[in-house]
Amino acid sequence: MKIFITGTSGFIGFHLAKKLLEKGHSIYGYDSINTYYDLKLKKERNKILNKYKKYKFLKGNIENYNQLSKAVFKFKPKILIHLAAQAGVRYSIENPEIYLNSNILGTFNILKISDKIKVKHLIIGSSSSVYGANKKMPFREIDKTDNQISIYAATKKSTENLAHSYSSLWKLPVTILRFFTVYGPLGRPDMAYFKFTKKIVKKKKIEIYNKGKMYRDYTYIDDIVSGIISLINKAPNNNQIGKFKNDSLSHVAPFRILNIGNTKKVLLLEFIKTLEKEIGIKAKKKFLPMQKGDVLSTLSDTKLLQQITCYKTKTNYKLGIKKFVRWFKEFYS
Ligand SMILES: NC(=O)c1ccc[n+]([C@@H]2O[C@H](COP(=O)([O-])OP(=O)(O)OC[C@H]3O[C@@H](n4cnc5c(N)ncnc54)[C@H](O)[C@@H]3O)[C@@H](O)[C@H]2O)c1
């Protein structure tokens, strides 16, 4: 199958593309290779993907409609998986414009192009951050998501809305996936688990917000990849419109929103303890107040995804950290 993936130099896009290439699919990767974080990681990911014969790549911005559309029209993919985005909650406070351009304008281009070539299924990466500071746990797809507390989250919610209206107008089959704190080898150095590891190894102080009293539903990358792959051939269709009650299917469009997470919340201090154990060094800690834009807790309910794909995660956080630390030591040795 021909699959066009945006964000293949990024963490999730890379792992997804690699797995699909291993399965024999033809992949076209598109990424701006932006400098938001250490390019060494993006170069390494590109190097690995470029070894596959069935991998094509083009460097470019998704805001550049002409370049992006030419690439997609030429490749004629059946499936488009959109994972390119400006990620990160904290960076969005200082640099909101980048988020509006990459996440909103860029996703609008993806929707327009996907409709023009009538892809069988467009899958778009969204985020648990759209639940904002909701108190009711676990988060369900039908919960209210009107109160994002960061610019990043607000742009993610906007893309969900844009995608729904596009899907409704033109019957474009769209699945939105709300990811919950994805971590693992070749991961993102702007995320807490990665920053902590770097500092602990260098015996530098780690900065812990809200005294470590925060919870996250940490989801190992392989579980995310297998979840996405199990959905590729399961596009929402017109027959499902209005069929279910109280779920995330649209009642006017071939559109759905699905959580994808590990369904367990872990206390940040516990997570750090496991990191220390795996690294073999006790962390020096500096406790700071809660950061602007951060949420106290996340926890996914993934029943809807399970109904469609029998999705089950395999990696608990202790095993996931072990695998991450093993990779980290090798990569930075
Ligand atoms: N990793 C997580 O925990 C997590 C959690 C929730 C949601 N997400 C979402 O998952 C998707 C993938 O995230 P990731 O963790 O792999 O992030 P990442 O930053 O590693 O990857 C994103 C990639 O998109 C590229 N990119 C950014 N702006 C672009 C643009 N305008 N045009 C073309 N390419 C551009 C970047 O160069 C990068 O390689 C994103 O939509 C992100 O918002 C990730």
The ligand as a MOL file (V3000), in Angstrom:
LIG
                    3D

  0  0  0     0  0            999 V3000
M  V30 BEGIN CTAB
M  V30 COUNTS 44 48 0 0 0
M  V30 BEGIN ATOM
M  V30 1 N 5.1280 12.6290 21.5990 0
M  V30 2 C 4.0430 12.8510 22.3380 0
M  V30 3 O 4.0080 12.5720 23.5370 0
M  V30 4 C 2.7980 13.4570 21.7220 0
M  V30 5 C 1.6950 13.6170 22.5710 0
M  V30 6 C 0.5330 14.1680 22.0390 0
M  V30 7 C 0.4770 14.5100 20.7130 0
M  V30 8 N 1.5590 14.3560 19.9100 0 CHG=1
M  V30 9 C 1.4180 14.7320 18.4960 0
M  V30 10 O 1.9470 13.6870 17.7010 0
M  V30 11 C 2.4890 14.2130 16.4940 0
M  V30 12 C 3.9420 13.7840 16.3570 0
M  V30 13 O 4.6620 14.2640 17.4750 0
M  V30 14 P 6.1500 13.8580 17.8080 0
M  V30 15 O 6.2090 13.5760 19.2520 0
M  V30 16 O 6.6240 12.8420 16.8280 0 CHG=-1
M  V30 17 O 6.8710 15.2620 17.5630 0
M  V30 18 P 8.2240 15.6080 16.7680 0
M  V30 19 O 8.4790 17.0530 17.0230 0
M  V30 20 O 9.2900 14.6530 17.1090 0
M  V30 21 O 7.8140 15.3890 15.2600 0
M  V30 22 C 7.1180 16.3410 14.4950 0
M  V30 23 C 7.8650 16.5060 13.1750 0
M  V30 24 O 7.1170 17.4610 12.3970 0
M  V30 25 C 8.0410 18.2980 11.7350 0
M  V30 26 N 7.3730 19.5880 11.4950 0
M  V30 27 C 7.0480 20.5210 12.4260 0
M  V30 28 N 6.4420 21.5570 11.8250 0
M  V30 29 C 6.3920 21.2670 10.4950 0
M  V30 30 C 5.8940 21.9450 9.3640 0
M  V30 31 N 5.3220 23.1460 9.4770 0
M  V30 32 N 6.0060 21.3610 8.1420 0
M  V30 33 C 6.5840 20.1360 8.0140 0
M  V30 34 N 7.0960 19.4450 9.0560 0
M  V30 35 C 6.9810 20.0120 10.2850 0
M  V30 36 C 9.2290 18.4330 12.6510 0
M  V30 37 O 10.4110 18.7360 11.9380 0
M  V30 38 C 9.2740 17.0740 13.3190 0
M  V30 39 O 10.2130 16.2290 12.6970 0
M  V30 40 C 2.2990 15.7270 16.5940 0
M  V30 41 O 1.0710 16.0610 15.9810 0
M  V30 42 C 2.1810 15.9780 18.0820 0
M  V30 43 O 1.4590 17.1560 18.3570 0
M  V30 44 C 2.7240 13.8320 20.4040 0
M  V30 END ATOM
M  V30 BEGIN BOND
M  V30 1 1 1 2
M  V30 2 2 2 3
M  V30 3 1 2 4
M  V30 4 1 4 5
M  V30 5 2 4 44
M  V30 6 2 5 6
M  V30 7 1 6 7
M  V30 8 2 7 8
M  V30 9 1 8 9
M  V30 10 1 8 44
M  V30 11 1 9 10
M  V30 12 1 9 42
M  V30 13 1 10 11
M  V30 14 1 11 12
M  V30 15 1 11 40
M  V30 16 1 12 13
M  V30 17 1 13 14
M  V30 18 2 14 15
M  V30 19 1 14 16
M  V30 20 1 14 17
M  V30 21 1 17 18
M  V30 22 2 18 19
M  V30 23 1 18 20
M  V30 24 1 18 21
M  V30 25 1 21 22
M  V30 26 1 22 23
M  V30 27 1 23 24
M  V30 28 1 23 38
M  V30 29 1 24 25
M  V30 30 1 25 26
M  V30 31 1 25 36
M  V30 32 1 26 27
M  V30 33 1 26 35
M  V30 34 2 27 28
M  V30 35 1 28 29
M  V30 36 1 29 30
M  V30 37 2 29 35
M  V30 38 1 30 31
M  V30 39 2 30 32
M  V30 40 1 32 33
M  V30 41 2 33 34
M  V30 42 1 34 35
M  V30 43 1 36 37
M  V30 44 1 36 38
M  V30 45 1 38 39
M  V30 46 1 40 41
M  V30 47 1 40 42
M  V30 48 1 42 43
M  V30 END BOND
M  V30 END CTAB
M  END
